[in-house]
Structures are given as structure tokens and as C-alpha cells.
């Protein structure tokens, strides 16, 4: 690829990543601006939780829809529609409407941040390079997403703190988000290329098949299930570690809340950035993605065991938790790069990612319930550390499952390579 091609590809990846970052920052403002949102909108904790549940439900429903749309329509047009719709919804949001309207708004956020965006985004990133480059493409995209979210969130924090009235500050925050969506929409129009020409027979088949037929066909594919096992293992590790390692450091290791918050910032921003940019290059160094995933899961398992046995040596244990954070973020940054090694062709990326996401990203729904029960059990018997030890064992089990799924992925790729060599 010449210099111009590299520059164009880099710009496209940047725009895709920035869109992805804002696409999930705005519907999840409660993560960063919980108290401001409660004050500005006169909401209760239960109402904010309800809005979060509504958004999550629509997201889950829309994953397979996103896959179908990605295979039937232009990726570029879907990205433009997503940005335009998210801008309009956010403008409605900035009017600070009543709770019923907020429920509708968060349902629409779920539709347009997933149905018309998620699989088209993954498909667009995949089309930017060869199978040998998939790790670094998805890894860099994840790192850029984190940078974009950090920049916008920081600007929003600065703006909202400049107003005496919380409602005015929150309204301006939402206007900023809407404006950025509009800017990214125009960037998508002028920068994102049209889809590469695909196999006409496959494209016509995708258009003629019903959604139910496509979903059933996808669910019977062994390639899809290999990806589900790898991604679900990695995402479960990420959800658990990202959600509970901070409180583990405070409640088990006994560090101060301020130090724990500082470490959380390191894990949430610095580590995510490093894992995104370095993890992809690491995964691409291996002959197969399965071999790389297998070894990363193994590194995760070793780190988890190390945390279990060093909890009484606070400084060492803290360092290991940071290493663990890096490992789970490497997994999250790169697990979408395995599609080719699993045998999923580029033209099937849309539907494949929709079905995989529907099943593999469900840990969001069950991890908090399970881990909170572990911790509550430890508290109830007066041994909080035991509850967190159960959490670490849970992590270890998923690491082992990840290792086995990596082995299966490795064998699938080797089989594909043997069959290819036989044909040639």
C-alpha cells in the first residue's frame, strides 16, 4: 500500500473509532455524570436504573438486526443514518423532557447505536486490511475509541462545572454531544468509502433471504460458535475485572479510596490505550489468532492465580491487578480480529457479528448479579475476602475456557490452511 493509501486508511479508522466512542458515551452518560443527570432531570436512582435497563434491552434485541442491515445495505449510509439519528435524539434529550420521553429516548438510543451501527462498524474496520492485520486494526480502533471518549467526556465535565444551574449545564453538555454527532456525520459522508465489491451471488442471497432464515443459518455455523466461545470468555473476564478489581483493591487490599480511584483511572484510560495499540500488534505476530488468544488467556490465568496468592503483599498484588487489567483489555481490543481465522468470510461479517454479539456480549446481564452474590455471601459469613476469592476463581474458570476456545480456533485455522493448500 502506498503512502496515500496508508493515510486514507488511517483517517477512515480514526473517524470510525471516534464515532464508536461517542455512540456509546452519550447513551451511558450516567457512568460519568450520574449525579448531574439525577439533578438536572429530577430522577431517582430507580428511574436512572430503569433507563439503563431499557437501553440494554433494546441493544440486545438489535444485535441480530444490525447484522442483517450490515449485509443488506451500504455500510457508509448506515453510519450516516446512525449519526444523524443520534444527533436528533440527543437534541430531544437536551430539552430535559419527562420520564416517559426519557424511556423512549433511551430505547431509540439502543436502536440507532446498535441496529444501524454496531455490525456496520465492525464490518468497516475489517475491510480496512488483510486477515494478517486484523488484530492491530481492531486494537488501534479500541485505543482511539478510548481517546475520543476521554476527550469528549473531559470537555463535557469542564462545561458542566462552569454553570451554576445543573439543568443548564447538563443541557449544554447534551448540545455538545449532538453537535459532535453532526460533525462526525459529515466526516462519514466525506471520508468513509463505499463498501468493497462483494461476491454478487452472496450479496443477492443476503438480500433475498428472510431475517429468520439468515439467523437460523448463522446459529448452525460452527465458525460462529467458535467466535462466540472466544469472545464470551474474553468479555466475561473484562466485565468482571473492569467492574470489581477496583473495589477488590479497596476492600481486600485495604488501600485508600483516593488511591483506588487513581488506579481505576490508570486502568480505565492509560491501560485501555496501551492495550489497544500494543495488543493488536502482539496478536498479529502469531501464525494464527487462536494461538495468540490461547496464550493471552493463559497469561490471564497466571495473573489471576498470582492475585490469589499475593493478597497479603499489597504492593505486589496491586501491580499484578494492573497487569491483569492490561491482559483483559488486550482480549477486548482484539477478539473481533478472529473472524477470518474461524472461517467467516468478509461478505458475511455483518450477520456474523450480529449473532455473535447477541450471545457473546450477554455477560453485561449476568456478571453483576453473580459477582454481587459472591461478595454478599462473603460479607454474610464475616469473611469478605472469601467472596472476592470466589470472584477470582470465577475469573480463572473463564480463563481456562478461553484457553480451550483458543485451541479450537487454532485448529480451525490450521484446517482452513490445509484445505487451501490442497486446492492450490
C-alpha positions as CSV (number, residue, x, y, z in Angstrom):
1,X,0.0,0.0,0.0
2,X,1.4,3.4,-1.0
3,X,1.7,6.4,1.4
4,X,-1.6,7.9,0.2
5,X,-3.4,4.6,0.8
6,X,-2.0,4.3,4.3
7,X,-3.0,7.9,5.2
8,X,-6.5,7.3,3.8
9,X,-6.9,4.1,5.8
10,X,-5.7,5.8,8.9
11,X,-8.1,8.6,8.6
12,X,-11.0,6.2,8.0
13,X,-10.1,4.2,11.0
14,X,-9.9,7.4,13.1
15,X,-13.3,8.5,12.0
16,X,-14.9,5.1,12.6
17,X,-13.3,4.9,16.1
18,X,-14.4,8.4,17.1
19,X,-17.9,7.6,16.0
20,X,-17.9,4.4,18.0
21,X,-16.6,6.2,21.1
22,X,-19.4,8.8,21.1
23,X,-22.0,6.3,20.0
24,X,-21.8,4.7,23.5
25,X,-20.6,7.6,25.5
26,X,-23.9,9.6,25.1
27,X,-26.4,6.9,26.0
28,X,-24.3,6.0,29.0
29,X,-23.7,9.5,30.4
30,X,-24.8,8.1,33.8
31,X,-21.4,6.4,34.1
32,X,-19.6,9.7,34.2
33,X,-22.4,12.2,35.1
34,X,-24.7,10.2,37.4
35,X,-25.4,12.9,40.0
36,X,-25.7,15.7,37.4
37,X,-28.1,13.6,35.4
38,X,-30.2,12.9,38.5
39,X,-30.3,16.6,39.5
40,X,-30.9,18.1,36.0
41,X,-33.7,15.6,35.2
42,X,-35.2,15.2,38.7
43,X,-34.7,11.4,38.6
44,X,-34.5,8.8,41.3
45,X,-31.9,6.0,41.4
46,X,-34.6,3.5,40.4
47,X,-35.5,5.7,37.4
48,X,-31.9,6.0,36.2
49,X,-31.6,2.2,36.6
50,X,-34.7,1.8,34.5
51,X,-33.4,3.9,31.7
52,X,-30.2,1.8,31.7
53,X,-32.2,-1.4,31.5
54,X,-34.3,0.0,28.6
55,X,-31.2,0.9,26.7
56,X,-29.6,-2.6,27.4
57,X,-32.8,-4.5,26.3
58,X,-33.0,-2.6,23.0
59,X,-29.3,-3.2,22.4
60,X,-29.6,-6.9,22.8
61,X,-32.7,-7.1,20.6
62,X,-30.9,-5.1,17.9
63,X,-27.7,-7.1,17.6
64,X,-29.0,-9.6,15.0
65,X,-31.0,-6.7,13.3
66,X,-27.7,-4.9,12.9
67,X,-26.1,-8.0,11.3
68,X,-28.9,-8.2,8.8
69,X,-28.8,-4.5,7.9
70,X,-25.0,-4.6,7.5
71,X,-25.3,-7.3,4.9
72,X,-28.2,-5.8,3.0
73,X,-27.3,-2.1,2.9
74,X,-24.4,0.2,2.4
75,X,-22.1,0.5,5.4
76,X,-21.5,4.2,4.7
77,X,-25.2,5.0,4.5
78,X,-25.9,3.2,7.8
79,X,-23.1,5.0,9.6
80,X,-24.5,8.4,8.3
81,X,-28.1,7.4,9.4
82,X,-26.8,6.4,12.9
83,X,-25.0,9.7,13.4
84,X,-28.0,11.8,12.1
85,X,-30.5,9.9,14.3
86,X,-28.3,10.1,17.4
87,X,-28.0,13.8,16.9
88,X,-31.8,14.3,16.6
89,X,-32.4,12.1,19.7
90,X,-29.8,14.0,21.7
91,X,-31.4,17.3,20.7
92,X,-34.7,16.0,22.1
93,X,-32.8,14.8,25.2
94,X,-31.4,18.3,25.8
95,X,-34.9,19.6,26.2
96,X,-34.9,17.7,29.5
97,X,-38.2,16.0,28.9
98,X,-40.3,13.9,31.4
99,X,-39.5,10.3,32.4
100,X,-41.8,8.7,29.7
101,X,-40.0,10.6,27.0
102,X,-36.6,9.6,28.5
103,X,-37.6,6.0,28.3
104,X,-38.4,6.4,24.6
105,X,-35.2,8.3,24.1
106,X,-33.1,5.5,25.6
107,X,-35.0,2.9,23.6
108,X,-34.1,4.9,20.4
109,X,-30.5,5.2,21.5
110,X,-30.4,1.4,21.7
111,X,-31.8,1.1,18.2
112,X,-29.5,3.6,16.5
113,X,-26.3,2.8,18.4
114,X,-26.7,-0.9,17.6
115,X,-29.1,-1.7,14.8
116,X,-27.7,0.7,12.3
117,X,-24.2,1.0,13.7
118,X,-22.6,-2.0,15.5
119,X,-22.2,-4.6,12.8
120,X,-21.5,-2.0,10.0
121,X,-18.7,-0.5,12.2
122,X,-17.1,-3.9,12.8
123,X,-17.5,-4.7,9.1
124,X,-16.0,-1.4,8.0
125,X,-12.9,-1.9,10.3
126,X,-12.4,-5.5,9.0
127,X,-12.5,-4.2,5.4
128,X,-9.6,-1.9,6.0
129,X,-6.9,-4.6,5.9
130,X,-5.9,-8.2,5.3
131,X,-6.5,-11.0,7.8
132,X,-2.9,-10.7,8.9
133,X,-3.7,-7.1,10.1
134,X,-7.0,-7.6,11.8
135,X,-5.5,-7.6,15.4
136,X,-3.8,-4.3,15.0
137,X,-6.8,-2.7,13.2
138,X,-9.3,-3.6,15.9
139,X,-6.8,-2.9,18.7
140,X,-5.9,0.6,17.4
141,X,-9.6,1.3,16.9
142,X,-10.3,0.4,20.5
143,X,-7.5,2.6,21.7
144,X,-8.8,5.5,19.5
145,X,-12.3,5.0,20.9
146,X,-10.9,5.4,24.4
147,X,-9.1,8.6,23.4
148,X,-12.2,10.1,21.8
149,X,-14.4,9.3,24.7
150,X,-11.9,10.8,27.2
151,X,-11.6,14.0,25.2
152,X,-15.4,14.5,24.8
153,X,-16.1,13.5,28.5
154,X,-13.4,15.9,29.7
155,X,-14.9,18.8,27.6
156,X,-18.3,17.9,29.0
157,X,-17.0,17.9,32.6
158,X,-15.4,21.3,32.1
159,X,-18.5,22.7,30.6
160,X,-21.0,21.4,33.1
161,X,-18.8,22.6,36.0
162,X,-19.0,26.1,34.6
163,X,-22.7,26.6,35.2
164,X,-24.4,27.3,38.5
165,X,-27.5,25.6,37.3
166,X,-27.2,21.9,36.9
167,X,-30.0,21.7,34.4
168,X,-28.4,24.4,32.1
169,X,-25.0,22.7,32.4
170,X,-26.5,19.3,31.5
171,X,-28.4,20.7,28.6
172,X,-25.3,22.3,27.2
173,X,-23.4,19.0,27.7
174,X,-26.0,17.3,25.5
175,X,-25.9,20.0,22.9
176,X,-22.1,19.5,22.6
177,X,-22.8,15.7,22.1
178,X,-25.4,16.5,19.4
179,X,-23.0,18.9,17.6
180,X,-20.2,16.3,17.6
181,X,-22.6,13.7,16.1
182,X,-23.4,16.1,13.3
183,X,-19.7,16.8,12.7
184,X,-19.0,13.0,12.6
185,X,-21.9,12.5,10.2
186,X,-20.3,14.9,7.7
187,X,-16.9,13.2,8.3
188,X,-18.5,9.9,7.5
189,X,-20.0,11.3,4.3
190,X,-16.7,12.6,3.0
191,X,-14.2,10.1,4.4
192,X,-15.8,6.7,4.8
193,X,-15.6,4.8,1.4
194,X,-18.4,2.7,-0.1
195,X,-18.3,-1.0,0.6
196,X,-15.8,-3.1,-1.4
197,X,-17.4,-5.0,-4.2
198,X,-18.6,-8.3,-2.8
199,X,-19.4,-11.7,-4.4
200,X,-22.6,-10.8,-6.3
201,X,-24.2,-14.2,-5.6
202,X,-23.7,-13.9,-1.9
203,X,-24.9,-10.3,-1.9
204,X,-28.1,-11.2,-3.8
205,X,-28.7,-14.2,-1.5
206,X,-28.4,-11.9,1.6
207,X,-31.0,-9.6,0.1
208,X,-33.4,-12.4,-0.8
209,X,-33.2,-14.4,2.4
210,X,-35.5,-13.6,5.3
211,X,-34.2,-12.5,8.6
212,X,-35.3,-15.7,10.3
213,X,-33.6,-17.8,7.6
214,X,-30.4,-15.9,8.0
215,X,-30.4,-16.1,11.8
216,X,-31.1,-19.9,11.8
217,X,-28.3,-20.5,9.2
218,X,-25.9,-18.4,11.3
219,X,-26.8,-20.3,14.5
220,X,-25.9,-23.6,12.8
221,X,-22.5,-22.5,11.8
222,X,-19.6,-23.9,13.8
223,X,-17.5,-20.9,12.8
224,X,-20.0,-18.6,14.6
225,X,-19.9,-20.7,17.7
226,X,-16.1,-20.8,17.9
227,X,-16.2,-17.0,17.8
228,X,-18.9,-16.9,20.5
229,X,-16.8,-19.1,22.8
230,X,-13.7,-17.0,22.4
231,X,-15.4,-13.6,22.7
232,X,-17.7,-14.6,25.5
233,X,-14.7,-15.8,27.5
234,X,-12.8,-12.6,26.9
235,X,-15.8,-10.3,27.5
236,X,-16.7,-12.1,30.8
237,X,-13.1,-11.6,32.0
238,X,-13.2,-7.9,31.0
239,X,-16.6,-7.2,32.6
240,X,-15.6,-8.9,35.9
241,X,-12.1,-7.4,36.2
242,X,-13.2,-3.9,34.9
243,X,-16.2,-3.8,37.3
244,X,-14.7,-5.3,40.5
245,X,-10.9,-5.1,40.7
246,X,-11.2,-1.5,41.9
247,X,-13.3,-2.4,44.9
248,X,-11.2,-5.5,45.5
249,X,-8.2,-3.2,46.0
250,X,-10.1,-1.1,48.5
251,X,-11.9,-3.7,50.5
252,X,-9.5,-6.6,50.4
253,X,-6.0,-5.0,49.9
254,X,-7.0,-2.1,52.2
255,X,-5.8,0.8,50.1
256,X,-7.4,4.2,50.4
257,X,-10.4,5.2,48.3
258,X,-8.3,8.0,46.6
259,X,-5.5,5.6,45.6
260,X,-8.1,3.1,44.4
261,X,-9.7,5.9,42.2
262,X,-6.3,6.8,40.9
263,X,-5.6,3.2,39.9
264,X,-9.1,3.0,38.4
265,X,-8.2,5.9,36.1
266,X,-5.0,4.2,35.1
267,X,-6.9,1.0,34.3
268,X,-9.8,2.8,32.5
269,X,-7.7,5.2,30.3
270,X,-4.0,4.5,30.3
271,X,-4.2,0.7,30.2
272,X,-7.0,0.7,27.7
273,X,-5.0,3.0,25.4
274,X,-1.8,0.8,25.8
275,X,-3.7,-2.5,25.4
276,X,-5.5,-1.2,22.3
277,X,-2.4,0.0,20.5
278,X,0.0,-2.8,21.5
279,X,-2.4,-5.8,21.9
280,X,-3.3,-5.8,18.2
281,X,0.4,-5.9,17.1
282,X,1.0,-8.8,19.6
283,X,-1.9,-10.9,18.3
284,X,-0.8,-10.4,14.7
285,X,2.7,-11.7,15.4
286,X,1.3,-15.2,15.9
287,X,0.8,-17.6,13.0
288,X,-2.8,-18.0,14.0
289,X,-5.1,-15.8,16.1
290,X,-6.1,-18.9,18.0
291,X,-2.5,-19.4,19.2
292,X,-2.3,-15.7,20.3
293,X,-5.7,-15.8,22.1
294,X,-4.7,-19.1,23.8
295,X,-1.5,-17.5,25.2
296,X,-3.2,-14.3,26.3
297,X,-5.9,-16.3,28.2
298,X,-3.1,-18.3,29.7
299,X,-1.3,-15.1,30.8
300,X,-4.7,-14.0,32.3
301,X,-5.0,-17.3,34.3
302,X,-1.4,-16.9,35.7
303,X,-2.2,-13.3,36.7
304,X,-5.4,-14.4,38.5
305,X,-3.6,-17.1,40.4
306,X,-0.9,-14.6,41.3
307,X,-3.5,-12.2,42.7
308,X,-5.0,-15.0,44.8
309,X,-1.6,-15.8,46.4
310,X,-0.3,-12.2,46.9
311,X,-3.2,-10.5,48.5
312,X,-1.2,-10.1,51.7
313,X,1.6,-8.4,49.9
314,X,-0.3,-5.2,48.9
315,X,2.2,-3.5,46.6
316,X,2.9,-6.7,44.5
317,X,-0.8,-7.5,44.3
318,X,-1.7,-4.1,43.1
319,X,1.0,-4.3,40.3
320,X,-0.5,-7.7,39.3
321,X,-4.0,-6.3,39.1
322,X,-2.7,-3.7,36.7
323,X,-1.1,-6.4,34.6
324,X,-4.4,-8.3,34.7
325,X,-6.3,-5.1,33.5
326,X,-3.9,-4.9,30.6
327,X,-4.5,-8.5,29.6
328,X,-8.3,-8.4,29.7
329,X,-8.2,-5.2,27.7
330,X,-5.9,-6.8,25.1
331,X,-8.6,-9.5,24.8
332,X,-11.4,-7.0,24.4
333,X,-9.4,-4.9,21.9
334,X,-8.6,-7.8,19.6
335,X,-11.2,-10.6,19.9
336,X,-13.1,-9.4,16.8
337,X,-10.0,-10.0,14.8
338,X,-10.6,-13.8,14.9
339,X,-13.5,-13.8,12.3
340,X,-11.2,-14.8,9.4
341,X,-9.3,-17.5,11.3
342,X,-12.7,-19.0,12.3
343,X,-13.7,-19.3,8.7
344,X,-16.2,-16.4,8.4
345,X,-15.8,-14.7,5.0
346,X,-15.7,-10.9,4.8
347,X,-19.1,-10.7,3.0
348,X,-20.7,-12.5,6.0
349,X,-19.3,-10.1,8.6
350,X,-22.5,-8.2,9.2
351,X,-24.8,-11.1,10.1
352,X,-22.0,-13.0,11.9
353,X,-21.1,-10.1,14.2
354,X,-24.8,-9.5,14.9
355,X,-25.4,-13.1,16.0
356,X,-22.1,-13.4,17.9
357,X,-22.8,-10.2,19.8
358,X,-26.3,-11.3,20.7
359,X,-24.9,-14.3,22.6
360,X,-21.3,-13.4,23.4
361,X,-21.9,-10.0,24.9
362,X,-24.5,-11.2,27.4
363,X,-22.1,-11.1,30.4
364,X,-23.3,-7.5,30.9
365,X,-26.5,-9.0,32.1
366,X,-25.3,-11.8,34.4
367,X,-21.8,-10.8,35.7
368,X,-23.0,-8.1,38.1
369,X,-25.7,-10.5,39.6
370,X,-23.3,-13.4,40.1
371,X,-20.3,-11.4,41.5
372,X,-22.5,-9.3,43.8
373,X,-23.8,-12.6,45.2
374,X,-20.3,-13.8,45.8
375,X,-19.4,-10.6,47.7
376,X,-22.6,-10.6,49.7
377,X,-22.0,-14.2,50.7
378,X,-18.5,-13.3,52.0
379,X,-19.9,-10.4,54.0
380,X,-22.7,-12.5,55.4
381,X,-20.3,-15.0,57.0
382,X,-17.8,-12.3,58.1
383,X,-15.2,-13.2,55.5
384,X,-15.3,-10.6,52.7
385,X,-12.0,-12.0,51.2
386,X,-13.7,-15.3,50.6
387,X,-16.4,-13.7,48.5
388,X,-13.7,-12.0,46.4
389,X,-11.7,-15.2,46.2
390,X,-14.8,-16.8,44.6
391,X,-14.7,-14.0,42.1
392,X,-11.1,-14.7,41.3
393,X,-11.9,-18.4,40.9
394,X,-14.8,-17.4,38.5
395,X,-12.2,-15.4,36.5
396,X,-9.9,-18.4,36.5
397,X,-12.6,-20.7,35.2
398,X,-13.4,-18.4,32.3
399,X,-9.6,-18.1,31.5
400,X,-9.4,-21.8,31.2
401,X,-12.5,-21.9,29.0
402,X,-10.8,-19.1,26.9
403,X,-7.6,-21.3,26.6
404,X,-9.7,-24.2,25.2
405,X,-11.6,-21.9,22.9
406,X,-8.3,-20.6,21.6
407,X,-7.1,-24.1,20.9
408,X,-10.3,-24.8,18.9
409,X,-9.8,-21.6,17.0
410,X,-6.2,-22.5,16.3
411,X,-7.2,-25.9,14.9
412,X,-9.9,-24.4,12.8
413,X,-7.4,-22.0,11.1
414,X,-4.9,-24.9,10.5
415,X,-7.7,-26.9,8.9
416,X,-8.6,-24.0,6.6
417,X,-4.9,-23.6,5.7
418,X,-4.6,-27.3,4.9
419,X,-7.7,-27.3,2.7
420,X,-6.4,-24.2,0.9
421,X,-3.1,-25.8,0.2
422,X,-4.8,-29.0,-1.1
423,X,-6.8,-26.9,-3.6
424,X,-3.7,-25.0,-4.8
